[in-house]
Amino acid sequence: AIGKSTLEILKTELSPEERQRSIQELNSTGYWLGEVIQVAKNGQRLNIRSAVSFLKDKTGKTIGVIANNRDITKEKEIQNQLEESEKRFRSSFD
């Protein structure tokens, strides 16, 4: 991964506008937090919660970025099921 951009490594589904907004936030605050869709090698779409910040050397010079990504696909599925269940309950109650 050293020397490669995230575009080369990760298959993240972000529009150019969303990518630009995330880069602007990273540049202005020093970090970016958000959720994205990434495509795994097997083609599966994964919901990812990501925290990105600059990687700096001893002098404080930015030498890269570091990201902590967490697969929240199952969490999202459960959340969607709960929302769907609540809609059915409200509909039957009404």
N, CA, C and O of each residue as an XYZ file, in Angstrom:
376
protein
N       0.816     -1.203      0.000
C       0.000      0.000      0.000
C       0.855      1.259      0.000
O       0.376      2.331     -0.372
N       2.106      1.146      0.410
C       2.967      2.325      0.482
C       3.180      2.881     -0.914
O       3.537      2.159     -1.845
N       2.954      4.180     -1.037
C       3.146      4.851     -2.312
C       1.942      4.816     -3.226
O       1.981      5.383     -4.318
N       0.866      4.160     -2.803
C      -0.340      4.089     -3.619
C      -1.427      4.948     -2.987
O      -1.472      5.132     -1.771
N      -2.294      5.466     -3.835
C      -3.406      6.271     -3.319
C      -4.553      5.347     -2.922
O      -4.607      4.183     -3.319
N      -5.462      5.896     -2.134
C      -6.635      5.107     -1.737
C      -7.477      4.737     -2.948
O      -8.166      3.717     -2.931
N      -7.431      5.544     -3.992
C      -8.178      5.215     -5.217
C      -7.653      3.928     -5.845
O      -8.414      3.169     -6.445
N      -6.348      3.684     -5.705
C      -5.751      2.477     -6.258
C      -6.014      1.254     -5.382
O      -6.109      0.136     -5.887
N      -6.131      1.462     -4.087
C      -6.234      0.353     -3.141
C      -7.683     -0.043     -2.856
O      -8.038     -1.221     -2.912
N      -8.503      0.943     -2.555
C      -9.883      0.686     -2.125
C     -10.864      0.976     -3.240
O     -10.686      1.916     -4.014
N     -11.878      0.175     -3.314
C     -12.945      0.417     -4.285
C     -14.111      1.046     -3.515
O     -15.079      0.377     -3.154
N     -13.981      2.349     -3.281
C     -14.976      3.096     -2.512
C     -15.923      3.793     -3.460
O     -15.506      4.437     -4.422
N     -17.214      3.654     -3.171
C     -18.236      4.306     -3.988
C     -18.494      5.704     -3.425
O     -19.260      5.876     -2.477
N     -17.847      6.681     -4.020
C     -18.035      8.084     -3.655
C     -18.092      8.901     -4.936
O     -17.292      8.710     -5.852
N     -19.038      9.803     -4.980
C     -19.087     10.695     -6.133
C     -17.907     11.656     -6.041
O     -17.353     11.852     -4.959
N     -17.517     12.255     -7.157
C     -16.428     13.250     -7.104
C     -16.726     14.385     -6.121
O     -15.818     14.889     -5.461
N     -17.994     14.788     -6.024
C     -18.366     15.853     -5.095
C     -18.189     15.402     -3.643
O     -17.663     16.150     -2.820
N     -18.633     14.164     -3.326
C     -18.478     13.648     -1.972
C     -17.000     13.496     -1.610
O     -16.592     13.815     -0.493
N     -16.213     13.014     -2.549
C     -14.774     12.853     -2.324
C     -14.134     14.216     -2.039
O     -13.315     14.347     -1.129
N     -14.515     15.226     -2.823
C     -13.965     16.569     -2.643
C     -14.348     17.139     -1.285
O     -13.518     17.755     -0.616
N     -15.612     16.937     -0.866
C     -16.049     17.422      0.447
C     -15.271     16.740      1.577
O     -14.898     17.387      2.556
N     -15.030     15.440      1.440
C     -14.289     14.730      2.491
C     -12.845     15.219      2.554
O     -12.286     15.358      3.642
N     -12.238     15.481      1.401
C     -10.869     15.999      1.359
C     -10.808     17.394      1.968
O      -9.876     17.712      2.706
N     -11.803     18.230      1.659
C     -11.839     19.578      2.232
C     -11.966     19.524      3.751
O     -11.303     20.278      4.463
N     -12.825     18.625      4.244
C     -12.993     18.498      5.696
C     -11.698     18.002      6.339
O     -11.299     18.502      7.391
N     -11.046     17.034      5.723
C      -9.770     16.525      6.228
C      -8.733     17.642      6.283
O      -8.009     17.781      7.269
N      -8.668     18.432      5.225
C      -7.699     19.543      5.184
C      -8.007     20.633      6.205
O      -7.089     21.219      6.779
N      -9.284     20.909      6.437
C      -9.631     22.010      7.343
C      -9.619     21.599      8.816
O      -9.285     22.414      9.676
N      -9.976     20.353      9.119
C     -10.053     19.939     10.526
C      -8.940     18.975     10.933
O      -8.666     18.806     12.122
N      -8.304     18.351      9.958
C      -7.268     17.368     10.260
C      -7.783     15.953     10.363
O      -7.007     15.014     10.541
N      -9.118     15.793     10.249
C      -9.686     14.446     10.261
C     -11.000     14.435      9.481
O     -11.592     15.480      9.211
N     -11.435     13.233      9.129
C     -12.728     13.051      8.470
C     -13.376     11.810      9.048
O     -12.735     10.765      9.163
N     -14.637     11.919      9.410
C     -15.434     10.799      9.903
C     -16.634     10.637      8.989
O     -17.290     11.620      8.643
N     -16.925      9.418      8.598
C     -18.088      9.224      7.754
C     -18.323      7.764      7.429
O     -17.607      6.873      7.885
N     -19.355      7.550      6.622
C     -19.704      6.207      6.177
C     -19.653      6.164      4.667
O     -20.095      7.092      3.988
N     -19.112      5.079      4.149
C     -18.984      4.890      2.710
C     -19.344      3.449      2.366
O     -19.480      2.596      3.243
N     -19.492      3.203      1.074
C     -19.663      1.845      0.561
C     -18.353      1.460     -0.112
O     -17.819      2.207     -0.932
N     -17.838      0.275      0.247
C     -16.658     -0.253     -0.429
C     -17.022     -1.599     -1.034
O     -17.848     -2.335     -0.494
N     -16.394     -1.909     -2.159
C     -16.651     -3.167     -2.845
C     -15.492     -4.112     -2.563
O     -14.338     -3.806     -2.864
N     -15.812     -5.265     -1.981
C     -14.801     -6.270     -1.664
C     -14.341     -6.975     -2.936
O     -14.955     -6.832     -3.994
N     -13.256     -7.735     -2.820
C     -12.716     -8.459     -3.979
C     -13.739     -9.406     -4.594
O     -13.726     -9.641     -5.802
N     -14.635     -9.955     -3.755
C     -15.653    -10.891     -4.254
C     -16.880    -10.168     -4.818
O     -17.844    -10.809     -5.238
N     -16.840     -8.820     -4.827
C     -17.939     -8.034     -5.384
C     -18.980     -7.605     -4.376
O     -19.876     -6.826     -4.701
N     -18.873     -8.105     -3.145
C     -19.843     -7.737     -2.113
C     -19.686     -6.275     -1.742
O     -18.570     -5.781     -1.579
N     -20.824     -5.576     -1.607
C     -20.818     -4.172     -1.182
C     -20.867     -4.142      0.342
O     -21.739     -4.751      0.961
N     -19.915     -3.423      0.936
C     -19.795     -3.344      2.387
C     -20.034     -1.919      2.867
O     -19.530     -0.961      2.282
N     -20.806     -1.794      3.939
C     -20.978     -0.499      4.603
C     -19.790     -0.326      5.546
O     -19.535     -1.173      6.402
N     -19.068      0.779      5.377
C     -17.858      1.030      6.150
C     -17.976      2.352      6.894
O     -18.320      3.379      6.308
N     -17.688      2.315      8.192
C     -17.570      3.546      8.977
C     -16.078      3.847      9.032
O     -15.281      2.997      9.429
N     -15.707      5.045      8.638
C     -14.301      5.383      8.464
C     -13.908      6.620      9.259
O     -14.661      7.590      9.351
N     -12.718      6.560      9.825
C     -12.109      7.715     10.497
C     -10.733      7.899      9.863
O      -9.896      6.997      9.909
N     -10.505      9.067      9.275
C      -9.276      9.336      8.539
C      -8.580     10.551      9.140
O      -9.221     11.551      9.466
N      -7.267     10.452      9.282
C      -6.482     11.602      9.744
C      -5.124     11.584      9.052
O      -4.747     10.604      8.411
N      -4.407     12.681      9.197
C      -3.083     12.784      8.591
C      -2.073     11.966      9.383
O      -2.165     11.857     10.605
N      -1.121     11.401      8.680
C       0.023     10.723      9.275
C       1.199     11.681      9.137
O       1.545     12.100      8.032
N       1.807     12.022     10.265
C       2.874     13.036     10.251
C       4.180     12.435     10.755
O       4.192     11.492     11.547
N       5.276     13.006     10.272
C       6.586     12.575     10.752
C       6.947     13.339     12.024
O       6.127     14.100     12.537
N       8.163     13.148     12.540
C       8.589     13.776     13.794
C       8.549     15.298     13.747
O       8.379     15.950     14.777
N       8.706     15.863     12.551
C       8.719     17.323     12.418
C       7.327     17.911     12.235
O       7.166     19.131     12.211
N       6.315     17.045     12.105
C       4.952     17.517     11.897
C       4.556     17.590     10.437
O       3.444     18.006     10.109
N       5.462     17.188      9.560
C       5.165     17.199      8.124
C       4.248     16.019      7.781
O       4.479     14.886      8.204
N       3.209     16.315      7.007
C       2.287     15.263      6.582
C       2.990     14.356      5.576
O       3.514     14.808      4.558
N       2.985     13.050      5.899
C       3.626     12.072      5.013
C       2.621     11.055      4.469
O       2.988     10.149      3.722
N       1.368     11.210      4.846
C       0.331     10.312      4.360
C      -0.937     10.478      5.162
O      -1.098     11.440      5.914
N      -1.824      9.538      4.993
C      -3.053      9.508      5.785
C      -3.180      8.121      6.405
O      -2.650      7.132      5.900
N      -3.889      8.092      7.496
C      -4.168      6.822      8.148
C      -5.678      6.734      8.338
O      -6.327      7.707      8.721
N      -6.224      5.557      8.064
C      -7.668      5.372      8.174
C      -7.977      4.167      9.045
O      -7.309      3.136      8.976
N      -8.987      4.321      9.852
C      -9.508      3.222     10.651
C     -10.892      2.928     10.085
O     -11.814      3.728     10.239
N     -11.034      1.786      9.433
C     -12.292      1.419      8.792
C     -12.922      0.246      9.520
O     -12.242     -0.709      9.894
N     -14.229      0.329      9.714
C     -14.968     -0.734     10.401
C     -16.133     -1.166      9.536
O     -16.915     -0.333      9.079
N     -16.251     -2.454      9.310
C     -17.356     -3.006      8.532
C     -18.617     -2.980      9.398
O     -18.698     -3.661     10.420
N     -19.595     -2.182      8.971
C     -20.855     -2.060      9.721
C     -22.027     -2.600      8.889
O     -23.177     -2.225      9.113
N     -21.727     -3.475      7.934
C     -22.759     -4.006      7.046
C     -23.864     -4.701      7.834
O     -25.045     -4.437      7.608
N     -23.493     -5.583      8.753
C     -24.492     -6.311      9.543
C     -25.295     -5.352     10.411
O     -26.508     -5.504     10.556
N     -24.620     -4.371     10.983
C     -25.282     -3.354     11.803
C     -26.340     -2.609     10.985
O     -27.445     -2.368     11.470
N     -26.000     -2.245      9.745
C     -26.933     -1.547      8.854
C     -28.117     -2.440      8.490
O     -29.255     -1.974      8.425
N     -27.846     -3.729      8.253
C     -28.930     -4.670      7.923
C     -29.925     -4.760      9.069
O     -31.136     -4.724      8.850
N     -29.417     -4.876     10.293
C     -30.288     -4.961     11.470
C     -31.075     -3.669     11.642
O     -32.267     -3.700     11.948
N     -30.414     -2.537     11.448
C     -31.081     -1.238     11.552
C     -32.217     -1.140     10.529
O     -33.310     -0.682     10.862
N     -31.967     -1.563      9.300
C     -33.000     -1.528      8.256
C     -34.155     -2.459      8.596
O     -35.314     -2.115      8.365
N     -33.854     -3.635      9.141
C     -34.906     -4.568      9.537
C     -35.769     -3.983     10.650
O     -36.991     -4.133     10.634
N     -35.140     -3.321     11.612
C     -35.892     -2.692     12.699
C     -36.789     -1.571     12.180
O     -37.938     -1.443     12.603
N     -36.267     -0.769     11.273
C     -37.073      0.307     10.696
C     -38.261     -0.248      9.923
O     -39.369      0.283     10.009
N     -38.027     -1.316      9.168
C     -39.100     -1.948      8.398
C     -40.151     -2.547      9.336
O     -41.351     -2.440      9.081
N     -39.699     -3.170     10.410
C     -40.609     -3.741     11.398
C     -41.451     -2.651     12.060
O     -42.651     -2.824     12.273
N     -40.810     -1.532     12.382
C     -41.532     -0.422     12.995
C     -42.584      0.141     12.045
O     -43.687      0.477     12.476
N     -42.257      0.249     10.760
C     -43.227      0.731      9.766
C     -44.439     -0.198      9.696
O     -45.582      0.257      9.650
N     -44.172     -1.510      9.690
C     -45.288     -2.480      9.637
C     -46.147     -2.378     10.895
O     -47.374     -2.431     10.817
N     -45.498     -2.230     12.064
C     -46.229     -2.109     13.314
C     -47.101     -0.862     13.311
O     -48.275     -0.922     13.675
N     -46.528      0.272     12.899
C     -47.286      1.523     12.875
C     -48.457      1.423     11.895
O     -49.556      1.906     12.169
N     -48.203      0.794     10.762
C     -49.242      0.649      9.747
C     -50.388     -0.207     10.285
O     -51.554      0.137     10.094
N     -50.074     -1.310     10.952
C     -51.129     -2.166     11.485
C     -51.841     -1.488     12.660
O     -53.039     -1.685     12.859
N     -51.106     -0.695     13.431
C     -51.704      0.029     14.550
C     -52.669      1.086     14.069
O     -53.741      1.263     14.648
N     -52.291      1.810     12.988
C     -53.138      2.852     12.444
C     -54.386      2.243     11.833
O     -55.236      2.967     11.315
